[in-house]
């Protein structure tokens, strides 16, 4: 991966203490603090020197009474990063319904004569962010089972359910090659069962002897990606510097470095330009494997072709898709839900139409003000702004919704090592009162770290909390956030300390993603480069 800016242990932000305490802090609430000791403890936690020069916004409420039991700059507009996924997922569940699913179709144009289709096969995307190569294999098998063995025309790849803008407003250009920054299309394919869409898996295996070229394979093999350069096999024990980096704007991976003889294969994920064409090519390869010959190359559909249905595939309902979206912070799913909201409720599969629907959801639930700013669904954008009070207000509103249990269960659970339970919090707050207690969505990018969710207090009360830290540099203040959550869960107010296993590393600057996307076998970062999205899950930040 590129050696951009040097990143030190980074994750939190905050405010400089008493001088920066919000005028409307807990002590100034109309109602007396429910727990003066809690207020004092949280004030002490936020006095951590790692927050000097940064900005912190915090709010804690009792979800039964709605009383604010603590707040500190709760009305400050701060960057939500991936905690914005709580807003997007809640709006999608409320407006589309937990049972809403995405349908991918195979359709035909022209006329069939015995086993020959005189016309085209249309692969029409329904916005499914979870479409897998195996699903395209299954669709190809259905085409073959329908008796079609030859197509005189083309595979028309149709991604027109959504607009043709592939990247969100305010996304960083140097994030584009990485798996957490996929291009968005109405037709896309995911590499793995965690639905890391618009990516190809690159696996590097050392040769049998030092000096040989390493073997490099792609999954899926039909990915339209060109490999340039070479990874060599180094001497045993020599370590690995192997790298596979996509050049910006093209489907070309530059291979460099070496991998030690006898070392285990290493894998990484890279995004692919033009996800619609990518999906069409994977489908064309599947057709060939199922004995269906297509005479002409894959072409983009206009979306207006007259066609007849032949086969279809339905995704899981969004009530299930929010699990990887929230647990491992899947950005692609969040953006597809945003554009799907725009398409279904506003007639346009665009970011602006989707965000309009999300704003309408917030307004309908009394969360319109302050206006803030939202431009995407995942929080990748630096333009997004929201207040801790609005985030916590959403947590209060959500608990009375019919979809609340599914949403609550989909949030990462602190300290739980199971990937699809603990998610981005699997390695955080282990062995504390917060472990297997706190359900919360994390969100980070350089200079920003947030946590928003629920903690169950020792007396059984469910507390909703949001901690947002921005504009920090240097030593990571993430332990401060964790200390707040532990204290809410009934832990002792000990001084925050560095989380075990956290180490400094060099990583691309301005990264905005938290979870690495494992593939059918978990992918590891290619040695020689560190993926910033490994931060949340593996603590390498």
C-alpha positions as CSV (number, residue, x, y, z in Angstrom):
1,X,0.0,0.0,0.0
2,X,1.2,3.5,-0.4
3,X,3.4,5.1,2.1
4,X,1.5,8.3,2.6
5,X,1.5,10.2,5.8
6,X,3.0,8.7,8.9
7,X,0.1,7.9,11.4
8,X,0.8,7.5,15.0
9,X,-1.4,5.9,17.5
10,X,-4.4,8.0,16.8
11,X,-8.1,7.6,17.7
12,X,-9.7,10.2,19.8
13,X,-10.4,13.8,20.3
14,X,-11.7,16.0,22.9
15,X,-11.8,19.2,24.6
16,X,-9.5,21.0,26.8
17,X,-11.4,20.6,30.1
18,X,-13.1,23.0,32.4
19,X,-12.6,26.0,30.1
20,X,-14.3,24.2,27.2
21,X,-17.2,22.8,29.2
22,X,-20.4,23.6,27.5
23,X,-22.6,26.2,29.3
24,X,-25.4,23.7,29.3
25,X,-23.5,20.8,30.9
26,X,-25.1,18.4,33.2
27,X,-24.7,20.7,36.2
28,X,-26.8,23.3,34.4
29,X,-29.7,21.0,33.4
30,X,-33.1,21.9,34.8
31,X,-33.5,18.5,36.5
32,X,-30.8,17.7,39.1
33,X,-28.2,15.2,38.0
34,X,-29.4,11.7,38.6
35,X,-26.0,10.7,39.8
36,X,-23.6,13.5,40.9
37,X,-20.8,11.0,41.3
38,X,-21.2,9.9,37.7
39,X,-21.0,13.5,36.5
40,X,-17.8,14.0,38.6
41,X,-16.3,10.8,37.2
42,X,-17.0,11.6,33.6
43,X,-15.7,15.2,34.1
44,X,-12.5,13.6,35.4
45,X,-12.2,11.2,32.5
46,X,-12.6,14.1,30.0
47,X,-9.8,15.9,31.8
48,X,-7.3,13.5,30.2
49,X,-4.3,15.4,28.8
50,X,-4.7,13.5,25.5
51,X,-7.7,15.6,24.8
52,X,-5.8,18.9,25.0
53,X,-6.4,21.0,21.9
54,X,-9.1,18.6,20.6
55,X,-12.9,18.9,20.7
56,X,-15.1,16.6,22.6
57,X,-18.9,16.3,22.6
58,X,-20.7,13.9,25.0
59,X,-24.2,13.2,26.0
60,X,-25.7,10.5,28.2
61,X,-29.4,10.1,28.7
62,X,-31.7,7.7,30.7
63,X,-33.7,6.0,27.9
64,X,-36.7,5.4,30.2
65,X,-37.2,8.9,31.4
66,X,-35.4,10.8,28.7
67,X,-33.4,12.7,31.4
68,X,-30.0,14.0,30.4
69,X,-27.7,12.6,33.1
70,X,-24.5,14.1,31.6
71,X,-23.5,16.3,28.7
72,X,-20.5,18.2,27.5
73,X,-20.7,20.3,24.3
74,X,-23.6,18.1,23.3
75,X,-24.8,20.6,20.7
76,X,-21.4,20.9,18.9
77,X,-21.5,20.0,15.2
78,X,-18.8,17.3,14.8
79,X,-17.9,14.7,12.1
80,X,-19.7,11.5,12.8
81,X,-17.5,9.2,10.6
82,X,-19.1,5.7,10.7
83,X,-21.4,6.4,13.5
84,X,-23.6,8.0,10.8
85,X,-24.5,4.4,9.8
86,X,-26.8,4.3,12.8
87,X,-28.8,7.2,11.2
88,X,-28.8,5.6,7.7
89,X,-29.8,2.1,8.9
90,X,-32.5,3.4,11.2
91,X,-34.0,5.5,8.3
92,X,-33.8,2.5,6.0
93,X,-35.5,0.1,8.5
94,X,-38.2,2.7,9.2
95,X,-39.0,3.8,5.6
96,X,-38.2,0.7,3.5
97,X,-39.0,-2.0,6.2
98,X,-36.8,-4.7,7.6
99,X,-38.2,-7.1,4.9
100,X,-37.1,-5.0,1.9
101,X,-34.7,-6.9,-0.4
102,X,-32.9,-6.3,-3.6
103,X,-33.6,-8.3,-6.8
104,X,-31.1,-8.9,-9.6
105,X,-32.7,-10.1,-12.8
106,X,-31.6,-11.8,-16.0
107,X,-33.7,-10.7,-18.9
108,X,-33.7,-11.3,-22.7
109,X,-34.2,-9.1,-25.7
110,X,-35.0,-10.4,-29.2
111,X,-36.3,-13.9,-30.0
112,X,-35.4,-17.4,-29.0
113,X,-35.1,-20.2,-31.6
114,X,-34.6,-23.6,-30.0
115,X,-31.4,-23.1,-27.9
116,X,-30.3,-19.8,-29.5
117,X,-31.3,-16.4,-28.3
118,X,-31.2,-14.0,-31.2
119,X,-30.7,-10.9,-29.0
120,X,-29.0,-10.0,-25.8
121,X,-29.0,-11.2,-22.2
122,X,-29.6,-8.3,-19.8
123,X,-28.1,-8.5,-16.3
124,X,-30.3,-5.9,-14.6
125,X,-29.0,-4.8,-11.2
126,X,-31.5,-4.1,-8.4
127,X,-29.0,-2.3,-6.2
128,X,-27.9,-5.5,-4.3
129,X,-24.8,-4.7,-2.3
130,X,-24.5,-8.4,-1.3
131,X,-24.4,-10.0,-4.8
132,X,-21.7,-12.7,-4.8
133,X,-19.9,-14.5,-7.7
134,X,-21.8,-17.6,-6.6
135,X,-25.1,-15.8,-7.1
136,X,-24.0,-15.0,-10.7
137,X,-23.1,-18.6,-11.1
138,X,-26.5,-19.6,-10.0
139,X,-28.1,-17.2,-12.4
140,X,-26.0,-18.5,-15.2
141,X,-27.1,-22.0,-14.3
142,X,-30.8,-20.9,-14.6
143,X,-30.1,-19.5,-18.1
144,X,-28.6,-22.8,-19.1
145,X,-31.5,-24.7,-17.5
146,X,-33.9,-22.6,-19.5
147,X,-32.4,-24.2,-22.7
148,X,-30.3,-21.3,-23.9
149,X,-26.9,-22.5,-25.2
150,X,-26.1,-19.6,-27.6
151,X,-26.6,-15.8,-27.5
152,X,-26.0,-14.0,-30.8
153,X,-25.7,-10.6,-29.0
154,X,-24.1,-9.5,-25.8
155,X,-24.4,-9.5,-22.0
156,X,-25.8,-6.0,-21.3
157,X,-24.8,-5.0,-17.8
158,X,-27.5,-2.7,-16.3
159,X,-26.5,-0.6,-13.3
160,X,-29.0,2.2,-14.0
161,X,-31.2,1.7,-11.0
162,X,-28.9,4.2,-9.4
163,X,-27.2,7.2,-10.9
164,X,-23.8,7.1,-12.6
165,X,-22.0,9.0,-9.8
166,X,-19.7,6.3,-8.3
167,X,-18.1,8.1,-5.4
168,X,-19.7,10.2,-2.6
169,X,-19.3,13.9,-2.0
170,X,-16.2,14.7,0.0
171,X,-14.7,11.2,-0.3
172,X,-10.9,11.3,-0.3
173,X,-9.3,10.5,-3.7
174,X,-6.4,8.6,-2.1
175,X,-9.0,6.2,-0.5
176,X,-10.2,5.0,-3.9
177,X,-8.0,1.8,-4.2
178,X,-9.0,0.5,-0.8
179,X,-11.8,-1.9,0.0
180,X,-13.7,0.5,2.3
181,X,-14.1,3.0,-0.5
182,X,-16.0,1.1,-3.2
183,X,-17.6,2.7,-6.3
184,X,-21.4,2.6,-6.0
185,X,-23.6,1.2,-8.8
186,X,-27.0,-0.4,-9.2
187,X,-25.1,-3.5,-10.3
188,X,-22.1,-4.6,-8.4
189,X,-20.5,-7.8,-7.1
190,X,-19.1,-8.5,-3.6
191,X,-16.0,-10.6,-3.0
192,X,-17.0,-12.3,0.2
193,X,-19.8,-13.2,2.5
194,X,-19.2,-10.0,4.5
195,X,-20.3,-8.3,1.2
196,X,-17.1,-6.3,0.5
197,X,-18.6,-5.0,-2.8
198,X,-16.7,-3.9,-5.9
199,X,-13.4,-5.6,-4.8
200,X,-11.1,-8.2,-6.1
201,X,-9.1,-10.5,-3.8
202,X,-5.4,-10.7,-4.6
203,X,-3.6,-13.7,-3.2
204,X,0.3,-13.9,-3.3
205,X,1.9,-17.2,-2.8
206,X,5.7,-17.6,-2.6
207,X,7.5,-19.8,-5.2
208,X,9.2,-23.1,-4.3
209,X,12.7,-21.5,-4.2
210,X,14.2,-18.1,-3.5
211,X,14.5,-16.0,-6.6
212,X,11.4,-17.4,-8.3
213,X,8.5,-15.2,-9.1
214,X,5.6,-15.5,-6.5
215,X,2.3,-16.8,-7.8
216,X,-0.5,-14.1,-7.9
217,X,-4.1,-15.1,-8.3
218,X,-7.3,-13.1,-8.4
219,X,-10.8,-14.0,-7.1
220,X,-13.0,-13.9,-8.9
221,X,-10.8,-15.0,-11.8
222,X,-13.0,-13.1,-14.3
223,X,-12.2,-9.7,-12.7
224,X,-11.1,-7.3,-15.5
225,X,-7.8,-6.5,-13.7
226,X,-4.4,-6.3,-15.3
227,X,-1.3,-7.3,-13.2
228,X,2.0,-5.5,-13.8
229,X,5.3,-6.0,-12.1
230,X,6.4,-9.0,-10.1
231,X,6.6,-10.1,-6.5
232,X,9.8,-12.2,-6.0
233,X,10.4,-15.1,-3.6
234,X,12.9,-14.2,-0.9
235,X,15.1,-16.3,1.3
236,X,13.5,-18.2,4.2
237,X,12.9,-15.9,7.1
238,X,13.5,-12.8,5.1
239,X,10.1,-11.3,5.8
240,X,7.7,-9.9,3.3
241,X,7.4,-6.6,1.5
242,X,4.9,-7.8,-1.1
243,X,2.5,-5.1,-2.3
244,X,-0.3,-5.0,-4.8
245,X,-1.6,-1.4,-5.4
246,X,-4.2,-0.3,-7.9
247,X,-3.3,2.6,-10.0
248,X,-5.9,5.4,-9.8
249,X,-8.6,5.4,-12.5
250,X,-7.6,2.1,-14.1
251,X,-8.0,-1.6,-13.4
252,X,-4.3,-2.3,-13.1
253,X,-2.5,-3.6,-10.0
254,X,1.2,-2.9,-9.6
255,X,3.0,-5.8,-8.0
256,X,6.2,-5.1,-6.0
257,X,8.3,-6.5,-3.2
258,X,9.0,-10.0,-2.0
259,X,7.6,-12.8,0.1
260,X,9.7,-15.3,2.0
261,X,10.0,-18.9,0.7
262,X,7.8,-21.1,2.8
263,X,5.7,-18.3,4.1
264,X,1.9,-18.6,4.1
265,X,0.1,-16.9,1.2
266,X,-1.1,-13.4,1.9
267,X,-4.2,-11.7,0.5
268,X,-5.6,-8.2,0.2
269,X,-8.5,-6.6,-1.4
270,X,-8.5,-3.8,-4.0
271,X,-11.4,-1.9,-5.5
272,X,-12.3,-2.2,-9.2
273,X,-13.1,0.6,-11.7
274,X,-16.6,0.4,-13.2
275,X,-18.5,-2.1,-10.9
276,X,-21.3,-2.5,-13.5
277,X,-18.9,-3.8,-16.1
278,X,-17.1,-5.9,-13.5
279,X,-20.3,-7.7,-12.5
280,X,-21.2,-8.2,-16.2
281,X,-17.8,-9.9,-16.9
282,X,-18.1,-12.2,-13.9
283,X,-21.6,-13.2,-15.2
284,X,-20.3,-13.7,-18.7
285,X,-17.6,-16.0,-17.3
286,X,-20.2,-17.9,-15.4
287,X,-22.3,-18.3,-18.5
288,X,-19.3,-19.8,-20.4
289,X,-18.8,-22.3,-17.5
290,X,-22.4,-23.4,-17.8
291,X,-22.2,-24.0,-21.6
292,X,-23.8,-20.7,-22.7
293,X,-21.8,-19.1,-25.6
294,X,-22.2,-15.3,-25.9
295,X,-21.0,-14.0,-29.3
296,X,-20.2,-10.4,-28.4
297,X,-18.4,-8.6,-25.5
298,X,-20.0,-7.3,-22.3
299,X,-21.6,-3.9,-22.9
300,X,-23.3,-1.3,-20.7
301,X,-27.1,-1.3,-20.9
302,X,-29.0,1.9,-21.4
303,X,-31.7,0.9,-19.0
304,X,-34.4,1.4,-21.5
305,X,-34.1,-1.9,-23.5
306,X,-37.3,-3.7,-24.0
307,X,-36.8,-7.1,-22.4
308,X,-38.5,-10.1,-20.9
309,X,-37.7,-11.7,-17.5
310,X,-35.9,-15.0,-17.5
311,X,-34.4,-15.5,-14.0
312,X,-33.8,-13.6,-10.8
313,X,-32.0,-13.6,-7.5
314,X,-33.2,-12.0,-4.2
315,X,-30.9,-10.7,-1.6
316,X,-31.3,-11.2,2.1
317,X,-33.7,-8.6,3.7
318,X,-32.1,-5.4,4.9
319,X,-33.0,-6.4,8.5
320,X,-30.1,-9.0,8.0
321,X,-27.9,-6.8,5.8
322,X,-27.5,-4.2,8.5
323,X,-25.6,-6.8,10.5
324,X,-22.3,-6.5,8.5
325,X,-23.1,-2.9,7.9
326,X,-23.0,-2.1,11.6
327,X,-20.9,-4.8,13.0
328,X,-17.9,-4.4,10.7
329,X,-18.8,-1.0,9.3
330,X,-19.5,-2.0,5.7
331,X,-19.6,1.3,3.8
332,X,-21.0,-0.1,0.5
333,X,-24.1,-1.4,2.2
334,X,-24.7,2.0,3.8
335,X,-24.4,3.8,0.5
336,X,-26.7,1.4,-1.3
337,X,-29.4,1.8,1.4
338,X,-29.1,5.6,0.9
339,X,-29.5,5.4,-2.8
340,X,-32.3,2.8,-2.4
341,X,-34.2,5.2,-0.2
342,X,-33.9,7.8,-2.8
343,X,-35.1,5.4,-5.6
344,X,-38.0,3.8,-3.7
345,X,-39.3,6.8,-1.8
346,X,-38.1,9.7,-4.0
347,X,-38.0,8.3,-7.5
348,X,-34.2,8.8,-8.0
349,X,-31.3,6.6,-7.0
350,X,-29.0,9.4,-6.0
351,X,-27.3,10.5,-2.8
352,X,-29.2,13.7,-2.6
353,X,-32.6,12.0,-3.0
354,X,-31.6,9.4,-0.4
355,X,-30.3,12.0,2.1
356,X,-33.6,13.9,1.6
357,X,-35.5,10.8,2.8
358,X,-33.2,10.4,5.8
359,X,-33.7,14.0,6.8
360,X,-37.5,13.4,6.5
361,X,-37.2,10.5,8.8
362,X,-35.3,12.6,11.4
363,X,-37.8,15.4,11.1
364,X,-40.8,13.0,11.5
365,X,-39.2,11.8,14.8
366,X,-38.5,15.2,16.2
367,X,-34.8,15.2,15.3
368,X,-34.7,17.9,12.7
369,X,-32.7,20.5,14.6
370,X,-30.0,21.5,14.6
371,X,-29.8,20.9,10.8
372,X,-26.2,19.7,10.7
373,X,-25.1,18.2,7.3
374,X,-25.3,14.8,5.8
375,X,-24.1,14.1,2.2
376,X,-23.7,10.3,2.2
377,X,-24.8,7.2,4.1
378,X,-21.6,5.7,5.5
379,X,-19.9,8.7,7.0
380,X,-16.9,8.5,4.7
381,X,-17.3,12.1,3.8
382,X,-15.5,14.9,5.6
383,X,-18.5,17.1,4.9
384,X,-20.9,15.3,7.3
385,X,-21.7,17.1,10.6
386,X,-24.0,16.1,13.4
387,X,-24.3,16.8,17.1
388,X,-23.9,14.3,20.0
389,X,-27.4,15.3,21.2
390,X,-29.0,14.3,17.9
391,X,-27.2,11.0,17.8
392,X,-28.3,10.3,21.4
393,X,-31.8,11.4,20.5
394,X,-31.9,8.8,17.7
395,X,-31.0,6.1,20.2
396,X,-33.9,7.2,22.4
397,X,-36.4,7.3,19.5
398,X,-35.2,3.9,18.1
399,X,-36.1,1.9,21.2
400,X,-39.8,2.4,20.6
401,X,-39.6,1.2,16.9
402,X,-40.7,-2.3,15.8
403,X,-37.3,-2.9,14.3
404,X,-35.3,-1.9,17.4
405,X,-34.2,-5.4,18.5
406,X,-32.7,-6.2,15.2
407,X,-31.0,-2.8,15.1
408,X,-29.7,-3.1,18.7
409,X,-28.4,-6.7,18.1
410,X,-26.7,-5.5,14.9
411,X,-24.5,-3.1,16.8
412,X,-21.0,-4.2,17.8
413,X,-20.8,-5.6,21.4
414,X,-17.9,-4.5,23.4
415,X,-15.2,-7.1,24.2
416,X,-16.9,-10.0,22.4
417,X,-14.3,-11.8,20.3
418,X,-16.8,-13.2,17.8
419,X,-16.4,-11.2,14.6
420,X,-20.1,-11.0,13.9
421,X,-20.9,-10.1,17.5
422,X,-18.2,-7.9,18.7
423,X,-17.4,-6.5,15.3
424,X,-15.4,-3.3,15.5
425,X,-15.5,-3.5,19.3
426,X,-14.2,-7.0,19.6
427,X,-10.9,-6.0,20.9
428,X,-12.1,-3.1,23.0
429,X,-13.1,-3.0,26.7
430,X,-12.4,-6.7,27.2
431,X,-12.4,-7.7,30.9
432,X,-14.3,-4.6,32.0
433,X,-17.9,-3.9,33.1
434,X,-18.6,-2.9,29.5
435,X,-17.8,-6.3,28.0
436,X,-20.9,-8.0,26.6
437,X,-22.8,-5.0,27.9
438,X,-22.2,-2.0,25.7
439,X,-23.8,-2.2,22.2
440,X,-22.5,0.7,20.2
441,X,-21.4,1.9,16.8
442,X,-17.8,3.2,16.4
443,X,-16.6,5.6,13.9
444,X,-13.2,6.9,13.1
445,X,-11.0,8.6,10.5
446,X,-7.8,10.5,11.0
447,X,-8.4,13.1,13.7
448,X,-11.9,11.8,14.5
449,X,-13.1,9.0,16.8
450,X,-16.6,8.4,18.1
451,X,-18.8,5.9,19.9
452,X,-22.6,6.0,20.1
453,X,-24.8,3.4,21.6
454,X,-26.2,1.8,24.8
455,X,-24.8,0.8,28.2
456,X,-26.8,-1.1,30.8
457,X,-26.1,0.4,34.3
458,X,-25.8,-1.8,37.3
459,X,-29.3,-0.9,38.4
460,X,-30.7,-2.1,35.1
461,X,-31.3,1.3,33.5
462,X,-30.5,1.5,29.8
463,X,-28.3,4.5,29.2
464,X,-27.9,5.9,25.7
465,X,-24.6,7.7,25.1
466,X,-22.6,9.4,22.4
467,X,-19.0,10.4,22.6
468,X,-17.5,12.4,19.7
469,X,-13.9,13.4,19.5
470,X,-12.5,15.6,16.7
471,X,-9.4,17.6,15.8
472,X,-6.9,15.6,17.7
473,X,-3.3,14.5,16.8
474,X,-0.6,12.6,18.4
475,X,-1.3,10.1,21.2
476,X,-4.5,8.3,20.8
477,X,-7.4,9.4,23.1
478,X,-9.4,6.3,22.3
479,X,-8.9,4.9,25.8
480,X,-10.8,8.0,27.0
481,X,-13.9,7.0,25.0
482,X,-13.7,3.4,26.3
483,X,-13.3,4.7,29.9
484,X,-16.6,6.6,29.5
485,X,-18.4,3.5,28.3
486,X,-16.9,1.4,31.0
487,X,-18.0,3.9,33.7
488,X,-21.6,4.0,32.3
489,X,-21.7,0.2,32.6
490,X,-20.7,0.4,36.2
491,X,-17.0,0.1,36.0
492,X,-14.6,1.8,38.4
493,X,-13.5,5.3,37.3
494,X,-9.9,4.4,36.8
495,X,-7.6,6.5,34.7
496,X,-7.8,5.6,31.0
497,X,-4.8,3.7,29.7
498,X,-3.7,2.5,26.4
499,X,-5.5,-0.5,25.1
500,X,-3.5,-3.7,25.0
501,X,-2.0,-4.6,21.7
502,X,-2.2,-1.1,20.2
503,X,0.9,-0.1,18.3
504,X,2.0,2.7,16.1
505,X,2.1,2.1,12.4
506,X,2.5,3.9,9.1
507,X,-0.7,4.1,7.1
508,X,-2.4,6.3,4.5
509,X,-3.6,9.6,5.7
510,X,-7.2,10.7,6.0
511,X,-8.5,7.1,6.0
512,X,-12.1,6.7,6.9
513,X,-13.0,3.1,7.5
514,X,-12.8,0.7,10.4
515,X,-13.1,-2.9,9.5
516,X,-11.1,-5.0,7.1
517,X,-13.2,-7.1,4.9
518,X,-12.2,-10.7,5.1
519,X,-12.8,-12.9,2.1
520,X,-14.1,-16.5,1.9
521,X,-10.9,-17.3,3.8
522,X,-10.0,-14.3,6.0
523,X,-7.7,-11.9,4.0
524,X,-4.6,-10.5,5.6
525,X,-3.0,-7.3,4.6
526,X,-0.2,-7.7,2.1
527,X,3.0,-7.3,4.1
528,X,4.8,-4.1,3.5
529,X,1.6,-2.0,3.8
530,X,-1.0,-1.5,6.5
531,X,-4.6,-0.9,5.7
532,X,-6.1,1.8,7.8
533,X,-9.4,0.0,8.0
534,X,-7.7,-2.7,10.0
535,X,-7.7,-0.2,12.9
536,X,-11.0,-0.9,14.6
537,X,-11.0,-4.7,14.4
538,X,-7.3,-5.5,15.1
539,X,-6.3,-2.5,17.1
540,X,-3.5,-1.6,14.7
541,X,-4.1,2.1,14.9
